[in-house]
Amino acid sequence: MTALSILQLLRCPPAEIQGRILFGGQNLLDLDREGIRRIRGRSISMIFQEPMTSLNPMLTIGEQIREAVRAHTGVARGESWRRAVEMLRRVQIPGPDSRARQYPHKFSGGMRQRAMIAMALCGDPQLILADEPTTALDVTIQAQIMNLMRRLKEEFQTAMVLITHDLGVIAEMASRVVVMYAGQVVEEAPVQELFKDSRHPYTQGLLGSIPVIGRKARTGRRLQEIPGMVPSPLAMPSGCRFHPRCPKVGGRCDQQAPPMIHLGEHRRVSCWRETQNTAGKASGLEKERS
């Protein structure tokens, strides 16, 4: 939802976007339809979660990439086809000349995802939004796609926002992590700090639920789980949205939403427990000074 909001791909109405979306110092919500079309695909591209529902089954892969090339660069038809084939080669699809003339159903899942990456890069974007780009792939192909995306990110000097539930992918790919629960940001930190010292109970629950070979043999404990279910968007709990499932709930958690507090230049968390701890440390410092 957040990524679709950035590119204004949500159906409005009934969806309504509030606040600001800043990109290059410009609020994207101030742009009209033609203005956001100039941004979409050229400055900001998106790799969707399921390529088979994003690719047109009636057009060849080459035609679809060529269409994107012409839309964002305005080059002639012949040159756009050459660039489409070249993009397939750069995403390591074998035999790009012949593959460009094939339809999506002839491609495997991994190859379709490579074609989507090629389409996203053909406008030379500054930012790519990647929505669960490996969710439907087996582990081997998933690793290949991640390595490809990492290489292309460096080659094209493109920033990337990776949306995923896979903590292994986050540890391998990300430099900064934003953790969201029920539509709200609950914690943000550099990736190493987050895995080493997570502060929000939800983040701690996610990290604690990762299977580790030999963990039960060493500790004698079962794999940790987060009880309960994610709340319905139509019936959000009062206070902190995580409090019905939180093992550390207490005080004002069920009455008032916690503020977002900064724990340093690059860290922030939304949790009453951390707010109280921070206030206690500040009070202790004041007493020492006095």
N, C-alpha and C positions, 0 to 999 in steps of 0.2 A: 504493500500500500504506500509506503514512504517513497520507494523508488518510482512507482507509477505517478505519484504526486509531483515529483521533481520534473518529470517530462509532461505533466498534465495529460496523462493517458487514462485517467479515471473518468467515468461517465458523470458529467456534471450538468444538471442535477441527476441523481440524488446526492452524489458526493459533493462535499464542500471543503475547500482548502482554506485554512486560516493561518495567519502569521506571515512569515517571510521565507523565501527560498533564495538565498544569496549565492550567486555564481559569478566570479570575476568582478565582485563589487556591485552586481546588478541584481535586483529583485525580479526573479523570473515570473512572479505573479502579476507584475505590472505589464507584461508583454501581451499583445493581442495574439490571435490565432496564427497570423503570418509570422509574427516575431518569434514565437516558440517553435514554429516549424523550421526556422533558420538555425535555431539552437539544436533541435532534436536531430540526432544522427550525425551532425557535423561537429559541434562542440561537445555534446554529451550523447553517448550511444548506450544501448542496453542489450545485454545478452539474456534472453528469457529462459525460464526454467525448463520448459519442454519444447524443444525445437520442432517436433513434428506438428504441433499445433500453431507454431509461429511461421513455418514455411508454407508457401502456397503449393499444394499438391499438383496443380495444373500447369505450373511453370518449372522449367529446368532450374537447377541450382545456379548455373551461370547467368541465366536471364534475371534471376532475383538479385544476385550480387551486382550485375550490370545496372539494373534499375537504381540500386542504391548509389552506385558510383556516379551515374548521370545526375541524380537528384542533388548530390552534394558537391560535385565538381564541375558539372556542365560540359564535360568533354564529349566529343563526337561518339557515335554509336560504335564504330569499329575500335576506337581507342578504349572505350569503356569495357568492351568484351575482353580486350587484351589485359586490362587491369584486373578484371574479375578472375581470369585464369591465373594471373600472377598472385592474387591474394590467396587462391586455393593452394598454390604452391607454397606460399609463405606459412600457411597453417599446416603444412606437411601432409596434404592429401596426395597420395600417389596418382600419377597419370592425370594431372589437372586438366589437360586439354579434353580428354574424353569424359572425365567425370563431370566437367562443367555442362555437358550436354545431357546428363542424366537427371531424372526426377527424384525428389526427396525419398520416395519409397525404395529406391535402389541403394540408398546409403544406410550404413549401420548407425546405431545411436551415437557412437563416438564421432563418426564422420559428419553426421548432421550437426553436432555441436561445434565441430571445427568450422563448418560452413557458416554457422551463426556468428562465430568469432570473426571470420573473414569479413562478413557483412558489417559487423560492428566497427571494424577497423578501417573500412574503405574510405570513410570521411576524415581520417586522421584526427580523431577526437582528442580533446584534452582530458576527458573523464569517461570511464566506462562503468556502468552499473551492471553487475553480474548477479543475477538472481538464481541461486542454487544451481550453478552451471554443471554440476556433476551428480545431481541427485538421482538420476535414472540410470547411471552407468555402473558397471562393475568396478571393483577396486583397481584392477590393472589399468583400465581405460581412464578411470578417474585420475590416477597419478599422471598419466600421459597428458591429459587435458590441463591439469594444474601446472605441470612443467612448461607446457606450451604457453599458457597465459602469463606465467612469470617471465618467460623469455621475451614474449611480444610486448609486455609492459615496459621492459627495459629498452627494447629496440625502438618502440614508437614513443618513448618518454611520455607515457600516459598514466594518469592516476586511476585507481580502481577502487570502487566500493563493492565489496564482496558480501552478499547476503547469504548466510548459511547457518545450519544447525550443527554442522560437523566441526567439533572443536579441534580435531586433528588437522583439518584444512585451515582453520584459523591460526593454529600454532605455526603452520608451515608457511602460510601466505601473507598474513597480516602484519602490519607494524603497529597499528592502533586499533583497539576493539571498542565498540559500543554495544552494550548488552541491553536488549529491550525485553520487557515483559508486559503482555496485554496492551500493546500499543504505546508504552511509555519507556523512555530511557531510564534505567535503574543504575547503570554503572558505566564509566568510560575510563580507559587506562591504556598505556602502552602494553603490547601483548605480553612481554616478559613479566612485567609487574602484575598483570592480571592473573596469569597462571601461578605466579609465585605467592601472591598475597591478595587474593580477591576479598572484597569488603562486603558486598551485598549477599544476603542469604541465598538468593536465587542463583547468582553466579557460583557460589560455593556448592549449591546443590547440583548444578550442571557439571562442574568439575569432579565432584564426588561420585557422579554416576558413570564415569568413564571406566569401562572394564580394563583391568590391568592383570596380566598373566601372573599368577602366583600370589595375588593380593590376599585372598582368603586364607591360603596356606600360611602366610606370614602373620596375619593379624587375627585370624579366626572370625572375622566379621564378613557378613554378606555385603553385596554391592549396595551402595546407598541409593535411595530413591526419593523422589519428591512426591509426597502424597497429594491426593486430590486431583482436580482437573483445572485447566485454564478456564477462566470465567467467560461467559458469553458477552459479546460487545453490547448486547441489549440489557444486560443486568450486571454491571460492574459493581464489585463490593465497595463499601464506603471506606474512607481512609486509604491506607496503602493497599494497592490492588493485589499484592502478594500475601497479605496477612492471613487469609484463610489456610494457606499452605505452608506458612513460615514456621520453622522450629524455634525461632527466637522472638516470636510475637510477644508484645507486652505494651503497657502504657497507652500511648495515643495511637497505636498502629491501626486500630479498627475505627478510629474516629476522625482522623485528620491526615491528609496526604502529606508525606514528608517532603521537606524542601530539598533541592539539589545543592549539595555543599561541595566546595572544592578542597581537595586534600593535597594539593600541590599545583604546579603549573599545568600538568597534563593529566590530572586525575580528578574525577568527581564521582559522587555516589548519592543516591536518594534513599536514605534509610534513617529512621528515627534513632536506631541504636548508634550509628556512626555520628549522628548529629549530637547526641548526648556525650559520646566519648570526646568529640572535638571540643564541645563546650567545657567539659571537665578539664581537659588539658590546658585550655586557654585560661580557665580560672586558676589552675595550679601555677601557671607561669606568672599571673598577676600577683599571686600571694608571695611568690619568690622575690619578685621585683620590689614589693612593698616591704 
